[in-house]
Amino acid sequence: LLETHDGEAIFRWAALAGAYVVHRNGTMPRDASPCSITMARNTTQLLATPGRVFPAVRVTPPVVECLLVPFTVDGCPIGTVWIVAHDDQRQFDGEDARLVQTLAQFAAAGWQVWQAHSALEQRVAERTAAWHRELAERQRLERAAQQAAHFALLGRLAAGVSHEIRNPLTAIFLQADILEDELDQSQGGDRMQVMRSVRVIKEEVSRLHDLVQQYLSLARLSNLQREPVDFNAYLDAFGSEMRDRLAVRGIALR
């Protein structure tokens, strides 16, 4: 079969039998093979000791005589069928040429079936790949729709929960403000401790308020805003919350 490999015209053995079967799928340059003349003339060729002219035929065992018949598709030669003799005891004749010409017709038909099968396989592969792409896109859209529905539900839930939490938090914060003002005007040894407790209440209420806001931001991803935070302040707040709890267990937090 005539092929092109890396821009170079070559012949490839698609099928072999006999002494040269080990060369199946091997190649030879176009100009180094007697196939080039056979296809150029598109006629049967009978050659004696072709290795004298064509380097590709200088093989072992040597070729004493070869009969080459082109095979065509739509009148265009696409390859050749050979038979070769390795000694001069057998000379090819017209009957041999007729048999090889018949074999060449089968080769042409087989090549067309092979091409049609390859084209069908390619179309099946392309349609299968397109189906997989369509299925993946459909699954992606379904996941996106489910995710959108999930976040919409989460947003509604967040809005309801935040409303329910904000009201008591506001009331607690206001009462802590009133208590702080009253204590600020009072006297007594426990006043500093009570003031400290009030400040802790206000800090925790503020922290809960911030958590509610963060939860709302998380639930509304489309409106999520990124901003820098003071990591030291975050660690200080965390430490203040955890220090007393750990101290009960004999753990000092640093």
Helices and strands as residue ranges (DSSP letters): E 2-5, E 8-12, G 18-23, E 27-29, G 30-32, H 35-41, E 45-48, G 50-52, G 55-57, E 65-73, E 76-85, H 94-184, H 191-219, G 221-223, H 231-248
